[in-house]
Amino acid sequence: MINQYKRMDVFRCNYQSHSKFENKVSVFHVLQQKKCWPAGCIAFKWKCLLLDKGKTCIKGYHYVGKKCRGCRYYQDKKINYQPIIILPEDEIAQFWDDLAEFEDWLVENKGKELNIYGEICSVKPLFRKNINGSNETIRIGGYTLIFNTGFFGITPFEDFFYANISQERQRQLQFAAGDIVEFTGRFEVDHGRLVFRTLRKIEFVEKGTATPMEWSDVLIAKETASLFKNQPTQCLNCRYGVLIDVFESGFQQKIARRQLYCLKGIPDVQLCTEYVFENLKQLEKTTE
């Protein structure tokens, strides 16, 4: 079984903000979050007739925003965006069947305590970013254990899933990449991600050789991490790449999205050598 919600090979959408993902969008985003299939969604492109001609705004603004509504120089254009299915024709029916089976399994298991077995592929700090006007704060919520395969009871799961732990639990047990563990945890779905919380009955089947992440490492990463505008695949899979949940308060609502940070503080993905080194390591293993 895989996480059908996080598949990026099913839909494509030309909405402007999706360009950072090469216009590939997850099944969860289309079917659950935006619910824009098959009707699509409506967006508005704002325009100022003065600023477009290089003239000064009569109200002193430097960009077009919601406060411009009602101005005689303000225009907006309604645009309809509609996701398309990019799967081969002979795979579409199978996708809908697999999705229905996956969602039935979620309904049956959400909120329950499941027995989990798997090998940790990475341990990363759990950050949350809050934006309120011009104020931005990043809070630390502990750690996330990342698995890329495992077992939920006797059900094999061949995809990423996560387990959130506290600072104190990491200090006690020193989780690290390569550890093979068994535990029970409360199963939840968080924006399409499969997450386990309230871990109990933790047992190490095998301890890896990687160095555990310490709290001092997290504090340093919080201050030195760099924000990437795009979300390259190699960064998402990198041990230094962290997706942070962002909550923005404004206009009486909270807008949730995710931003990619590099814990190594590299300012541009083009300057990163980590991806090259990892490829060389993989090449060496295959030639041994």
N, C-alpha and C positions, 0 to 999 in steps of 0.2 A: 504494500500500500504506500502511496505517496500523498503529499498534501496538494490536493487538486486546486485549492484556493490560491496557492502561491505560484502556480504555473504561469510562465511568461511567454509560452509558445502558442497560446490560443488566440489572444486578441491583440490588435494594434489600433492605436488612436492617434490622430494628428493634432490633438489639442496641444497648444503651445508649450505648456509646462511639462508635457511628457517627453519633450525632446531630450531631456537629461537622461532618460531611460531608453534612448533610441526609439521612442514612440511605442515601445512594448509595455503593456499594462497587465497587471495580474488579474486573474479570474475573480478574486475577491473584490478588487477595486471596481470592476465593471458590474458584477452581478449583485454584490452585497452593499458596498459603500455608496457608489453613485447610482446603481440600478439603472444604468443607461443603455442596457441592451434589451430589445433591439431598437428602441425609439431614438436613442442618442440623448444629447443634452444641449442646453442653450448657453452660450457665453456672449458677453458684450465687449466690444472693442471700443475703448474711449478715445476721443479725438478732440483737440482744441484747434480751431481755425487760426487763432493768433499765433500760438506756439509753433504750429506747422510752417508758418511763414517767417519764423525768426523774430516775431514781435514779442512784446512784453505783455504778460497777463494783466488784465485790468484790476485784479485782486491781489496781485503780487505773488501768485503761486508759480512754482518752477516745473511742475509736472501735473498731469491730469489725474484727478482722483474723485472720490465720491462727493467732496465739497463743491465740485464744479457743476453739479447738476442744477439745472435752472438757468445757467448762464447762456446768453444768446450765441456765444461762440463755441459752446460745448455740443458735441455730437457723439452719439454712440451707435454702433452697428451691431445688429444681432446676427450671431453666427451659430449655425447648428453643426455640432460635431457628432459623428456616429462611429462607434467602434466597428471594426470588421474582423471576421474570423480568418486567421491565416493558416489554419490547419489544412492539410490535404483533404480533399473531399471524402476519401475513404476512411478518414480518422475522426470525422466530426460526430457521427452517431455514437462511436465508442466513447468519446469524451463525455457526452451527456450522460451515458449510462454510468461511467466511472464516477462522475460528479454526484449523481443521485445516490450511488452506493456510499460514497464518502460522507455526504451530508447525513444520511441515515445513521452512519456510524458515529458522527459527531453528536447527533441528538441523543443517542443511546448512552454516550459516555461523558458528555460535558458535566462538570461539577462533581464527578466521581473521583475516588481515589484509585489510581491504577498502579500496578506493579511495572517498573521500568528497568530495562537492562540496556546498556550501551557504552560506547567508548567516547569520552570527551575529546572533541577535536580542537576546542579552543575555550579559554576562559577570558571574558571581557568585562570591563566595568559597566554597570547599569546606570546610564545617565538619563536625565529628563531635563529638557530645556523649556523654560517659561518666558514668554515675551509679553510685556505689558507696556504698550506704547514704545518709548525709546529704551526701556529697561529690559535687559536680558540677564537671566540667571540660569546657571546649570547646577542641578542638584544631583547628588549621588544616592542611588537607591540600593547599593550593594553590588552584586556580581551576577552575571549570566553565564551558565554552563551551556555550551553549544555542542550539540550532537548532530552528525550527518547521517546516522543510521542507528537502528536499535530495535528493541522489541517492546511492545505495549502488551504486557501479559504474554500470550503466545502468538500475538499478531506481529509479524515482521513489518517494520516501518523503514522504508528506504528513502528518507528525505530528512531535511533539517527539522529539529525540534529543540526546545529550550527549557532550562530549569533555572529559576531565579532563587538566589540565596542571599543571606544577609552578610554584612561585614564580619560578624562574630562567627558565623558558620564557616566562612572561608578561613578565618584565623585558626579555627580549631582543626579543620580537616585538610586544608591545603590542597584543594583541587587543582589539577593541572592537565594540560593536553596530554593524551595518551593513557590517562586513567580509565580503567574499565570498572564501572560501578553498577550496583543494583540499588534501587530505592523505591519507595512509594511516594506518590505526590498527587495533589489535587489538580485535575486536568481542566484547563481553560483554553478558550480561543480568543486571542488578542489581535485584532485587525488582521485576521487570517493566519496568524502565527499560532502554532501549537505550543503552549507554555505550561510548565508544571510548577506549582507553588506549594508551600508548606511541606517540604521534603521530610520524610521520616524513614526509619529502618534502613539507613544508608550503610552499605557494605562495599568495600573495595575488593573486587575480584582480582584485579591486577593493578599495581601502582606503576605509572609511567616514569620516565626519567626527566621530563621537562621541569623547569623551575616554576613554582607556583607564583601567581601574581600577588604581591603584597599591597597593603593599604597605602603605603608610601608611593608605590607605582601609580596607583589610582589618582592620588592627589596631584602628582606631577603631571599625569596625562590630562587631568581636568584643566590645568593652567596652560599647557603647551600644545594641546591638540589643535589641529588646523581644519577649517571647514572647506569641503569641496562642493562646488556648485553642481557638478554632475555626480553620478553614481556608477562609475565603471565597474564592470563585473569583477575584474581582478582585485579591486579594492574591497568589494563586498565579501570576497572570499579570503581576504588577507587577515592575518592575526592582528594587524594594527588598524584595520578598518572597522568603525563602529557606527551603526545607525542609531541616531538619538531621536526619541519621540519629542516632538515640538508642539507646545500648546500656546496659542496666541490669543490673548484676551482683547476683545474689541467689538464694538457694535453689539454688545450684549450677547456675545456668543464666544465659544472657544473653537478655534480651528486647529485640528490635529493633522500633523504631517510628520515626515521623517527627513532628517538631514544626515549626511555622511561626514564623519570626522575621521581624521588620521591621527592615531595616538602617538605616532612617531614625530608629528609636527611638520611633515613634509608639505610645503606650500602648494605644490603642483604635482599631479600624477605623472607628468612627463619627466620629472626629476627623480622619480622613485626607482631604486635599484632592487628593492625587495622582491618584486615580481620576477625580475631576471634571475636572481639568486635561487628562488623557489623552483623555477623552470630548470635551472642547471642541476639542482638536487634531484628532481624527478628524472631527468635524463640520465644522471649517474646511476640511479637505482635500476632503471630499465636496461642499462648496459652491463650491469654486474653479472 
